[in-house]
Amino acid sequence: MIDMTHEDIERIWNSFSLYIPDRQKSDAAVDFVSTLKFLDVDTAQIKASSDHDPKLEEAVESVYGKEEDEDEYGDDGELVY
């Protein structure tokens, strides 16, 4: 796991997001969050960074939202405890 705080994530996002056209920021944010997840950055820190920027918030919901739904139900559609 990479030791990174939500402040570090916000600082990195701010350093390059200013150079990304607005119409591409959502895609860039999803790629950024996916990369952080792939690098095994603490999920709580990634989610905490979403409070900083609406594009990061959308990206976190996109990357983690589907995963949470899959974890709640098994292959047979029954709720998993």
BELWO-V544632 format. One record per run of one state. SS is the DSSP state (helix for helix, strand for strand, loop for the rest). FROM is the first residue (numbers start at 1). LEN is the number of residues. Records with the same first field share a line. If there is no record, write none. Layout:
SS=FROM-LEN  FROM-LEN
This chain:
loop=1-5  18-4  39-4  50-4  74-5  80-2
helix=6-12  22-17  43-7  54-19
strand=73-1  79-1
